[in-house]
């Protein structure tokens, strides 16, 4: 059997594992709830839906954004779990190369999260079509950026999974790095008027910026004239540079996870 055929088998097996796990269906349910909360509460709290379809698209993108966190929960135990549960003694000693196993796990996790992202954007598109009778082309761009962000989040999580002793540790560290550390750095650098495009949190926000930047994001959320009271000027990062950073995270994280996993001892 060629390595390509082995990769296909590993990917298919790992994907079925994700489908059978409750976490996939839990995240799907939470994504649906997040979208319903926006659709129901927004017109109640804000006296109707926004006049701009773009503004509503920004609000509804919370679903796909939430779905991307599935990447962390699917990938946290991808490598660390094999060492923690000692299953690596069986898995890593068979004729399948470690690079094939890690790549198969990565592709399977990516495919599972893509299902979540598609589900979220289907809800966004149907909702916009029902409310405004149109779906802006920026929704497709946001979808593409979301897929890139998923790849970046997966690669970062695979990296932490390759160096962590346990699956829980890899998951927590990945969440802290992406949501907390990166987010804090983004806020500090923005206040200092420094570039933030290279941060993964900024890359995640790009799926919202594509609709019109910070101005549209804050539309209807800050009283008229309130933007002038901000202590610093908000500047929308260059989306092209955000795309570049996501590609860098995808490649660097994936390559490092394979390199470390190949050299990591089972004991």
Backbone bond lengths (Angstrom), bond angles and torsions (degrees), N, CA, C in turn:
res aa  C-N    CA-C-N  psi(-1)  N-CA   C-N-CA  omega(-1)  CA-C   N-CA-C  phi
1 X - - - 1.468 - - 1.537 108.77 -
2 X 1.323 117.30 129.91 1.460 121.69 -179.42 1.522 110.24 -73.08
3 X 1.347 116.47 163.39 1.451 121.14 179.35 1.527 111.15 -63.82
4 X 1.337 116.77 -32.45 1.464 120.07 178.26 1.530 110.23 -64.91
5 X 1.322 116.84 -41.90 1.463 120.11 178.77 1.521 110.71 -67.38
6 X 1.339 116.32 -37.94 1.465 120.07 176.72 1.526 110.26 -63.88
7 X 1.344 116.21 -39.49 1.459 120.78 178.52 1.524 110.65 -62.65
8 X 1.322 116.22 -40.93 1.468 120.68 178.72 1.526 110.93 -62.86
9 X 1.328 116.76 -41.06 1.466 121.18 -179.72 1.530 110.36 -66.93
10 X 1.333 116.29 -46.09 1.469 120.21 -179.89 1.523 110.92 -61.99
11 X 1.331 116.61 -45.05 1.462 120.93 -179.50 1.529 110.98 -62.24
12 X 1.333 116.66 -44.49 1.458 120.57 179.68 1.521 112.28 -63.67
13 X 1.327 115.96 -41.67 1.465 120.33 179.85 1.526 111.38 -65.74
14 X 1.328 116.36 -45.76 1.463 120.63 -179.59 1.530 111.50 -66.04
15 X 1.328 116.63 -35.97 1.471 120.02 178.85 1.532 110.50 -65.42
16 X 1.330 116.50 -41.10 1.466 120.06 177.77 1.523 110.84 -63.16
17 X 1.330 116.83 -35.10 1.464 120.77 176.99 1.525 110.33 -61.60
18 X 1.335 116.18 -42.25 1.469 119.86 178.87 1.528 111.27 -65.30
19 X 1.327 115.89 -41.12 1.466 120.17 -178.69 1.520 111.08 -63.91
20 X 1.323 116.46 -35.66 1.462 120.78 -177.40 1.513 113.45 -80.84
21 X 1.328 117.11 -15.78 1.460 120.34 -179.46 1.525 111.18 -77.80
22 X 1.317 115.57 146.94 1.459 120.63 -179.20 1.523 111.87 -68.86
23 X 1.348 117.02 -25.92 1.459 119.64 -174.76 1.524 112.40 -60.22
24 X 1.356 116.92 -34.42 1.463 119.87 178.91 1.518 110.50 -62.10
25 X 1.324 116.05 -46.66 1.463 120.42 -176.62 1.523 111.17 -73.59
26 X 1.328 116.74 -29.96 1.465 119.77 176.13 1.528 110.23 -65.75
27 X 1.334 116.65 -45.08 1.469 120.07 -179.69 1.525 110.41 -67.52
28 X 1.335 117.39 -36.80 1.469 120.16 175.27 1.523 110.52 -60.11
29 X 1.332 116.11 -43.78 1.461 120.54 179.25 1.519 112.16 -64.87
30 X 1.332 116.97 -41.70 1.460 120.90 179.40 1.527 111.24 -67.15
31 X 1.343 116.40 -35.02 1.463 120.23 176.61 1.521 110.70 -63.19
32 X 1.323 116.00 -43.80 1.457 121.02 178.04 1.530 110.97 -62.80
33 X 1.326 116.70 -43.11 1.464 120.95 179.76 1.524 110.75 -63.10
34 X 1.338 116.56 -41.70 1.468 120.59 -179.93 1.523 110.77 -60.47
35 X 1.332 116.59 -41.96 1.465 120.14 179.93 1.528 110.89 -68.72
36 X 1.333 116.75 -40.07 1.461 120.00 -179.96 1.522 111.50 -65.69
37 X 1.330 116.33 -36.28 1.468 120.02 178.09 1.526 110.39 -61.15
38 X 1.345 116.22 -42.84 1.470 120.18 178.45 1.522 110.42 -64.95
39 X 1.318 116.76 -46.52 1.463 121.10 -176.88 1.528 112.91 -65.30
40 X 1.323 116.85 -31.37 1.466 120.42 -176.36 1.532 111.77 -91.60
41 X 1.332 116.50 -45.92 1.461 119.36 -173.75 1.526 113.66 -81.28
42 X 1.329 117.77 -32.35 1.466 119.41 -176.00 1.527 112.19 -58.21
43 X 1.343 120.29 -51.38 1.473 118.57 -179.82 1.529 112.70 -65.73
44 X 1.339 117.07 -25.03 1.467 120.12 179.09 1.529 110.60 -74.67
45 X 1.317 116.64 -45.63 1.461 121.55 -176.45 1.524 112.93 -79.49
46 X 1.336 116.60 -30.23 1.468 120.78 -174.84 1.528 112.69 -108.71
47 X 1.322 117.03 14.35 1.465 121.69 177.58 1.530 111.74 58.88
48 X 1.315 115.97 50.98 1.461 121.11 177.46 1.516 112.03 109.93
49 X 1.335 115.14 167.27 1.463 120.56 178.63 1.534 109.53 -75.74
50 X 1.338 117.79 155.95 1.475 120.26 177.38 1.522 111.15 -59.64
51 X 1.319 116.85 150.58 1.463 120.18 177.60 1.525 111.12 -70.11
52 X 1.308 115.98 -28.65 1.461 121.26 -178.31 1.530 111.10 -90.19
53 X 1.327 116.34 127.53 1.459 120.80 176.91 1.525 110.38 -64.15
54 X 1.336 116.89 -30.00 1.459 121.23 -179.66 1.526 110.63 -67.48
55 X 1.335 116.25 -40.41 1.458 120.57 179.24 1.525 110.37 -63.70
56 X 1.317 117.10 -40.42 1.458 120.53 178.95 1.522 110.59 -69.04
57 X 1.326 116.57 -36.20 1.462 120.18 177.88 1.522 110.80 -61.25
58 X 1.344 115.55 -37.94 1.461 120.26 177.71 1.526 110.11 -61.85
59 X 1.319 116.50 -45.26 1.460 120.21 -178.50 1.522 111.64 -64.78
60 X 1.317 116.97 -38.70 1.456 120.69 -177.38 1.530 112.98 -76.21
61 X 1.312 117.57 -16.13 1.457 120.59 -179.15 1.523 111.24 -69.50
62 X 1.314 117.83 -3.59 1.454 121.45 175.29 1.530 110.65 -60.16
63 X 1.330 117.00 -33.02 1.463 120.97 179.73 1.518 112.71 -63.41
64 X 1.352 117.71 -59.58 1.461 120.02 176.76 1.524 112.74 -58.33
65 X 1.342 117.16 -35.58 1.463 119.77 177.72 1.519 110.32 -63.32
66 X 1.322 115.24 -41.35 1.465 120.20 179.15 1.524 110.68 -67.06
67 X 1.319 115.86 -36.62 1.466 120.13 -178.63 1.521 112.07 -64.09
68 X 1.326 117.08 -29.32 1.467 119.35 -178.12 1.520 112.35 -66.07
69 X 1.334 117.45 -21.23 1.455 119.34 178.01 1.527 110.85 -67.42
70 X 1.333 115.43 -16.21 1.454 118.83 174.66 1.512 111.96 -60.47
71 X 1.339 115.72 -26.65 1.468 120.05 178.69 1.517 110.65 -58.45
72 X 1.319 116.51 -40.38 1.460 120.73 -178.42 1.523 110.99 -70.18
73 X 1.334 116.44 -43.39 1.461 119.52 -177.80 1.528 112.40 -70.80
74 X 1.343 116.58 -29.32 1.459 119.59 178.01 1.527 111.72 -77.78
75 X 1.333 116.87 -31.81 1.465 120.47 -172.50 1.520 114.33 -99.27
76 X 1.325 117.89 -12.05 1.454 120.38 -175.79 1.518 113.98 -57.60
77 X 1.330 116.25 -37.32 1.466 120.13 -177.94 1.526 113.09 -102.58
78 X 1.329 116.93 9.40 1.466 120.83 -174.93 1.521 112.41 -58.38
79 X 1.333 116.54 -44.04 1.462 121.11 -178.34 1.522 110.75 -111.07
80 X 1.332 116.04 -49.24 1.461 120.11 -178.06 1.522 111.49 -59.34
81 X 1.333 116.90 -35.41 1.461 120.44 -179.22 1.514 113.16 -62.37
82 X 1.343 116.79 -33.48 1.460 120.45 179.83 1.530 111.20 -67.24
83 X 1.331 116.67 -34.73 1.455 120.41 178.38 1.529 110.92 -80.48
84 X 1.320 115.86 -38.57 1.464 120.44 -178.21 1.527 111.72 -66.43
85 X 1.341 116.67 -42.92 1.457 121.60 -177.91 1.526 113.87 -89.73
86 X 1.348 115.94 1.35 1.472 122.91 179.43 1.524 113.39 65.59
87 X 1.338 116.93 11.50 1.466 119.55 177.73 1.519 111.12 -71.33
88 X 1.329 116.39 -15.66 1.451 120.63 178.24 1.510 112.66 -63.78
89 X 1.357 116.91 -25.04 1.460 120.28 178.00 1.527 110.87 -61.87
90 X 1.328 115.01 -30.77 1.464 119.49 178.52 1.519 110.65 -91.90
91 X 1.331 115.48 -45.23 1.463 120.56 -173.63 1.525 112.61 -70.17
92 X 1.348 116.65 -44.65 1.456 120.17 -174.08 1.526 114.14 -83.26
93 X 1.334 116.42 -7.05 1.464 118.63 179.82 1.524 112.82 -102.48
94 X 1.331 117.06 3.01 1.469 119.03 177.50 1.534 109.16 -86.59
95 X 1.342 117.22 172.41 1.476 120.04 -175.24 1.527 116.14 -64.22
96 X 1.327 118.46 -8.16 1.464 120.99 -179.66 1.527 109.05 -79.01
97 X 1.319 117.50 129.89 1.465 121.90 -179.30 1.532 110.14 -67.86
98 X 1.318 115.25 150.53 1.463 119.53 179.88 1.522 111.40 -61.90
99 X 1.319 117.30 -37.25 1.459 119.82 179.96 1.525 110.37 -62.32
100 X 1.338 116.40 -34.70 1.464 120.45 177.77 1.521 110.39 -69.52
101 X 1.328 117.04 -41.07 1.464 121.45 179.82 1.530 110.92 -64.67
102 X 1.332 116.13 -46.93 1.465 119.80 -178.06 1.524 110.53 -65.99
103 X 1.329 116.36 -41.88 1.471 119.83 179.33 1.525 110.68 -63.61
104 X 1.332 116.62 -41.64 1.463 120.35 178.55 1.520 111.94 -62.79
105 X 1.322 116.37 -42.21 1.458 120.63 177.65 1.534 110.92 -63.23
106 X 1.328 115.60 -40.16 1.467 120.80 -179.71 1.532 110.44 -63.88
107 X 1.320 116.08 -48.79 1.469 120.47 -179.04 1.522 111.47 -62.86
108 X 1.338 116.54 -38.50 1.466 120.21 -179.99 1.529 110.60 -67.06
109 X 1.339 116.49 -42.37 1.467 120.12 178.07 1.526 110.57 -63.57
110 X 1.332 115.65 -41.22 1.470 121.07 179.57 1.530 110.00 -61.27
111 X 1.332 116.46 -45.26 1.463 120.78 -179.41 1.526 111.41 -62.66
112 X 1.344 116.86 -39.67 1.458 120.35 -179.64 1.528 111.23 -65.95
113 X 1.336 116.77 -42.49 1.466 119.91 -179.40 1.528 110.37 -70.53
114 X 1.319 117.60 -33.66 1.464 120.72 177.10 1.528 110.17 -58.92
115 X 1.329 116.95 -36.81 1.469 120.37 176.34 1.527 110.38 -59.63
116 X 1.342 116.42 -41.25 1.459 120.54 178.65 1.524 111.19 -65.15
117 X 1.330 115.78 -43.35 1.467 120.65 -178.68 1.532 110.72 -64.45
118 X 1.323 115.93 -45.02 1.469 119.92 178.57 1.522 110.26 -60.04
119 X 1.324 116.54 -43.82 1.464 121.34 178.73 1.526 110.46 -57.94
120 X 1.343 116.72 -44.76 1.461 120.64 -179.85 1.511 112.55 -63.65
121 X 1.336 117.08 -44.10 1.466 120.07 -177.63 1.531 112.55 -74.43
122 X 1.310 117.07 -25.03 1.469 119.64 173.71 1.527 109.14 -65.05
123 X 1.338 116.01 -42.73 1.468 120.06 177.84 1.525 110.37 -63.51
124 X 1.333 116.60 -42.68 1.468 120.84 178.73 1.521 110.54 -59.32
125 X 1.321 116.50 -48.39 1.469 121.16 -177.14 1.526 111.66 -64.14
126 X 1.327 117.07 -44.57 1.469 120.87 -179.79 1.529 110.28 -63.94
127 X 1.330 116.36 -41.31 1.470 120.53 -178.72 1.525 111.12 -65.05
128 X 1.330 116.70 -45.69 1.471 120.23 179.87 1.527 110.55 -64.37
129 X 1.321 115.78 -39.58 1.465 119.53 179.88 1.523 111.03 -65.15
130 X 1.328 116.63 -38.04 1.458 120.81 -179.02 1.533 111.48 -72.01
131 X 1.338 117.22 -36.76 1.468 120.78 -175.72 1.525 112.31 -86.30
132 X 1.347 117.24 -41.89 1.472 121.59 -172.50 1.529 113.45 -115.61
133 X 1.330 117.32 -3.16 1.462 122.45 -177.28 1.531 113.39 59.31
134 X 1.317 116.70 26.43 1.458 121.16 176.03 1.525 110.51 -158.50
135 X 1.322 114.72 154.36 1.464 121.52 175.10 1.526 107.07 -126.30
136 X 1.329 118.58 112.00 1.471 120.55 -176.77 1.520 111.98 -62.53
137 X 1.332 115.88 148.42 1.460 121.10 -179.44 1.531 110.84 -63.86
138 X 1.330 116.93 -22.42 1.461 120.63 178.19 1.526 111.97 -62.48
139 X 1.335 116.40 -20.52 1.467 119.37 177.60 1.526 110.71 -63.89
140 X 1.329 116.38 -38.96 1.468 120.54 177.21 1.523 110.72 -66.25
141 X 1.339 116.51 -38.78 1.462 120.08 177.57 1.531 110.60 -65.33
142 X 1.328 115.83 -40.55 1.457 120.82 178.44 1.532 110.10 -62.99
143 X 1.317 116.16 -39.21 1.466 121.58 178.21 1.530 110.79 -61.19
144 X 1.332 116.10 -45.12 1.456 120.25 179.16 1.525 111.99 -63.00
145 X 1.342 116.58 -42.31 1.458 120.76 178.00 1.525 111.30 -65.07
146 X 1.325 115.63 -35.32 1.459 120.14 178.85 1.530 110.68 -64.97
147 X 1.329 116.83 -40.07 1.464 120.44 177.98 1.528 111.22 -63.84
148 X 1.328 116.76 -38.60 1.461 120.29 176.89 1.532 110.71 -65.81
149 X 1.320 116.20 -41.87 1.458 120.47 179.40 1.528 110.95 -62.78
150 X 1.324 116.10 -39.51 1.466 120.19 176.69 1.529 110.29 -58.08
151 X 1.346 115.83 -44.05 1.459 119.76 178.67 1.513 111.83 -61.36
152 X 1.332 116.86 -41.76 1.460 120.67 178.60 1.520 112.06 -64.86
153 X 1.350 116.65 -44.92 1.460 120.86 179.11 1.528 111.07 -63.81
154 X 1.330 116.48 -39.39 1.463 120.58 178.18 1.527 111.36 -63.59
155 X 1.312 116.88 -45.89 1.461 120.78 -177.98 1.524 111.20 -63.84
156 X 1.326 116.77 -41.89 1.464 120.65 177.78 1.529 109.93 -62.93
157 X 1.332 117.00 -42.88 1.461 120.90 179.94 1.528 111.02 -66.70
158 X 1.331 117.22 -39.57 1.462 120.40 176.66 1.526 110.38 -62.13
159 X 1.331 116.76 -38.43 1.462 120.03 178.47 1.525 110.42 -61.56
160 X 1.348 116.77 -50.48 1.463 119.71 179.40 1.526 111.79 -65.28
161 X 1.325 116.95 -32.00 1.462 120.30 177.16 1.525 111.47 -67.14
162 X 1.331 116.37 -31.61 1.468 120.43 -178.83 1.526 112.33 -74.72
163 X 1.326 117.73 -21.66 1.471 120.63 -178.55 1.524 112.70 -107.34
164 X 1.327 117.98 -9.31 1.464 121.37 -177.14 1.522 111.43 -89.01
165 X 1.324 114.87 152.38 1.468 120.12 178.98 1.520 111.80 -81.24
166 X 1.322 116.69 -24.92 1.456 120.16 -178.05 1.512 112.72 -137.42
167 X 1.341 115.71 158.09 1.461 121.02 -178.76 1.518 111.90 -66.42
168 X 1.336 117.88 -39.07 1.461 120.94 179.98 1.518 110.76 -63.56
169 X 1.332 116.42 -41.53 1.457 120.15 179.21 1.513 111.62 -62.58
170 X 1.342 116.53 -42.51 1.461 120.67 179.56 1.523 110.93 -63.31
171 X 1.334 116.54 -39.66 1.465 120.89 -179.57 1.516 111.43 -66.98
172 X 1.338 116.38 -45.96 1.468 121.22 -178.74 1.528 110.72 -65.12
173 X 1.331 116.55 -45.61 1.470 120.24 -179.49 1.526 110.56 -61.20
174 X 1.327 116.67 -41.15 1.475 120.41 179.52 1.519 111.12 -63.69
175 X 1.343 116.60 -44.15 1.461 120.82 178.73 1.529 110.94 -62.10
176 X 1.323 116.54 -44.11 1.464 120.93 -179.24 1.529 110.57 -64.72
177 X 1.328 116.23 -43.10 1.462 119.96 -179.00 1.523 111.86 -63.94
178 X 1.341 116.70 -46.84 1.463 120.99 -174.40 1.528 112.02 -76.97
179 X 1.343 116.91 -44.13 1.461 120.30 -171.82 1.528 113.41 -91.90
180 X 1.334 116.97 -34.33 1.461 119.72 -173.88 1.525 111.79 -99.90
181 X 1.329 116.28 -63.67 1.467 119.88 -175.91 1.524 111.49 -60.80
182 X 1.327 116.17 -50.63 1.459 119.84 -179.47 1.523 111.21 -63.12
183 X 1.347 116.25 -38.92 1.460 120.11 -179.81 1.521 112.63 -66.42
184 X 1.341 116.95 -40.80 1.465 120.75 178.83 1.525 110.30 -65.79
185 X 1.326 116.06 -44.76 1.462 119.76 178.50 1.524 111.09 -60.12
186 X 1.326 116.07 -39.14 1.462 119.90 179.24 1.527 110.96 -61.46
187 X 1.343 116.68 -45.15 1.466 120.52 -179.41 1.525 111.65 -64.12
188 X 1.337 116.09 -44.15 1.468 120.56 -179.05 1.525 111.27 -64.18
189 X 1.331 116.28 -44.93 1.468 120.07 -178.34 1.524 111.31 -67.97
190 X 1.338 116.70 -34.77 1.468 119.32 177.85 1.527 110.71 -65.82
191 X 1.338 116.86 -40.55 1.464 119.84 178.77 1.524 111.16 -66.67
192 X 1.346 115.59 -29.15 1.465 119.94 178.53 1.520 111.89 -88.57
193 X 1.336 116.90 4.80 1.463 123.13 -179.85 1.535 111.44 58.23
194 X 1.338 115.17 44.25 1.458 121.77 178.23 1.528 109.71 -112.10
195 X 1.349 117.29 158.18 1.472 120.42 179.93 1.532 111.70 -61.80
196 X 1.318 116.08 143.09 1.473 120.91 179.09 1.529 111.91 -128.74
197 X 1.334 117.61 4.17 1.459 121.10 -172.81 1.527 113.37 -62.58
198 X 1.328 118.19 -22.81 1.460 121.83 -175.39 1.528 113.12 -84.59
199 X 1.327 117.69 -4.04 1.456 121.59 179.90 1.528 110.63 -86.49
200 X 1.324 116.18 142.79 1.463 120.03 -177.55 1.527 111.71 -68.51
201 X 1.318 117.64 -31.01 1.465 120.15 177.17 1.522 110.84 -65.17
202 X 1.328 117.03 -37.92 1.462 121.34 176.65 1.519 110.28 -65.81
203 X 1.326 116.03 -39.64 1.465 120.16 177.74 1.517 110.62 -60.61
204 X 1.336 116.61 -38.78 1.463 119.62 177.77 1.520 111.96 -66.39
205 X 1.328 116.16 -37.09 1.471 120.10 179.18 1.530 112.48 -69.21
206 X 1.340 116.82 -19.90 1.460 119.86 -176.46 1.525 111.91 -61.93
207 X 1.331 117.37 -26.35 1.466 119.82 179.04 1.526 111.55 -68.40
208 X 1.343 115.62 -15.50 1.462 121.32 174.78 1.529 110.70 -98.16
209 X 1.348 115.69 -39.17 1.463 119.93 -179.40 1.524 112.18 -59.16
210 X 1.327 117.19 -28.55 1.460 120.97 -176.10 1.531 111.64 -61.79
211 X 1.339 116.76 -19.84 1.459 120.44 179.68 1.531 112.62 -80.52
212 X 1.339 117.71 -16.48 1.460 118.49 179.81 1.501 115.86 155.61
213 X 1.323 118.36 10.44 1.460 121.12 175.68 1.519 113.60 81.27
214 X 1.335 115.04 -169.14 1.463 121.54 -176.36 1.522 112.02 -61.74
215 X 1.321 116.46 -36.12 1.457 119.47 -176.11 1.527 110.99 -58.48
216 X 1.335 115.85 -44.71 1.458 119.43 -179.18 1.518 110.44 -73.20
217 X 1.341 116.21 -34.84 1.463 120.52 179.92 1.525 111.16 -60.02
218 X 1.343 116.52 -37.25 1.462 120.84 -176.48 1.523 113.11 -94.23
219 X 1.330 116.14 0.41 1.472 119.75 -178.47 1.521 110.29 -62.21
220 X 1.281 116.56 129.40 1.445 121.73 178.40 1.515 113.83 80.82
221 X 1.356 117.27 -6.26 1.457 120.44 -178.65 1.527 111.55 -103.94
222 X 1.349 116.96 -18.38 1.458 122.16 179.43 1.535 108.22 -122.86
223 X 1.301 118.58 132.60 1.468 121.06 -179.27 1.523 111.90 -56.64
224 X 1.324 116.02 156.63 1.460 121.07 179.70 1.519 110.55 -55.61
225 X 1.312 115.64 130.19 1.457 120.98 -178.42 1.510 113.74 85.30
226 X 1.337 116.50 -5.87 1.458 120.31 -177.44 1.504 113.12 -68.91
227 X 1.325 117.06 -28.30 1.463 120.39 -179.51 1.523 110.98 -62.35
228 X 1.333 116.44 -31.56 1.455 119.61 179.88 1.515 112.88 -70.89
229 X 1.330 117.72 -14.92 1.451 122.14 179.95 1.524 111.92 -91.45
230 X 1.328 117.79 -1.30 1.454 120.90 179.09 1.524 109.51 -64.94
231 X 1.364 117.90 139.49 1.471 120.37 -178.17 1.518 113.95 -69.54
232 X 1.322 117.48 -14.70 1.456 121.30 177.51 1.520 108.93 -149.24
233 X 1.322 116.01 160.11 1.459 121.07 -177.40 1.527 110.35 -83.63
234 X 1.325 115.48 130.18 1.454 120.44 177.96 1.521 109.21 -87.08
235 X 1.324 115.81 125.70 1.448 121.17 179.02 1.522 109.79 -119.70
236 X 1.310 116.91 129.84 1.453 121.16 179.04 1.524 109.93 -72.91
237 X 1.333 118.14 123.92 1.470 120.72 -179.96 1.529 111.53 -63.41
238 X 1.326 115.76 155.45 1.460 121.47 177.33 1.526 109.06 -68.46
239 X 1.330 116.55 118.00 1.464 120.63 -176.31 1.523 111.09 -65.71
240 X 1.332 117.05 -33.74 1.454 119.86 177.59 1.519 111.77 -60.79
241 X 1.341 116.70 -40.81 1.456 120.83 177.51 1.528 110.80 -69.30
242 X 1.335 116.79 -33.78 1.471 120.51 176.58 1.525 110.44 -63.54
243 X 1.332 116.04 -39.69 1.467 120.48 177.19 1.530 109.69 -61.99
244 X 1.325 116.39 -43.46 1.460 121.00 178.27 1.522 111.11 -60.43
245 X 1.326 116.83 -42.93 1.469 119.99 -179.48 1.523 110.99 -64.79
246 X 1.331 117.83 -38.97 1.465 120.74 179.62 1.527 111.05 -64.64
247 X 1.322 115.91 -40.36 1.469 119.94 177.06 1.527 110.19 -63.10
248 X 1.330 116.61 -39.46 1.462 120.75 178.15 1.526 111.01 -64.03
249 X 1.330 117.48 -42.27 1.464 120.92 177.91 1.534 110.45 -64.07
250 X 1.334 116.27 -41.91 1.466 120.18 -179.60 1.521 110.80 -59.96
251 X 1.320 116.07 -51.04 1.468 120.61 -176.11 1.523 111.51 -69.26
252 X 1.342 117.08 -50.22 1.463 120.93 -176.00 1.527 111.78 -62.98
253 X 1.327 116.72 -47.24 1.461 119.97 -178.82 1.517 112.67 -63.98
254 X 1.318 116.51 -42.00 1.471 120.57 -178.38 1.529 110.87 -68.17
255 X 1.326 116.85 -46.78 1.465 120.79 -179.46 1.529 110.94 -62.67
256 X 1.329 117.72 -43.68 1.458 120.93 179.66 1.526 111.74 -65.02
257 X 1.340 116.94 -38.32 1.464 119.90 179.73 1.529 111.00 -64.07
258 X 1.322 116.97 -38.61 1.466 120.29 177.65 1.524 110.53 -69.29
259 X 1.324 116.75 -44.59 1.468 121.48 -178.10 1.527 111.16 -61.21
260 X 1.339 116.33 -44.45 1.469 120.29 179.95 1.516 111.40 -69.93
261 X 1.333 117.48 -41.02 1.467 121.28 -178.96 1.520 111.66 -63.95
262 X 1.318 117.62 -36.58 1.468 120.81 179.95 1.525 111.30 -66.47
263 X 1.315 117.24 -27.63 1.466 121.00 -177.03 1.518 113.42 -101.49
264 X 1.300 117.23 -6.96 1.466 119.95 -178.46 1.523 110.62 -77.73
265 X 1.325 115.60 135.29 1.455 121.53 -179.44 1.521 110.33 -87.12
266 X 1.322 115.48 149.43 1.467 120.46 -178.59 1.522 112.57 -73.27
267 X 1.309 117.30 -26.37 1.461 120.95 -178.07 1.518 111.44 -82.49
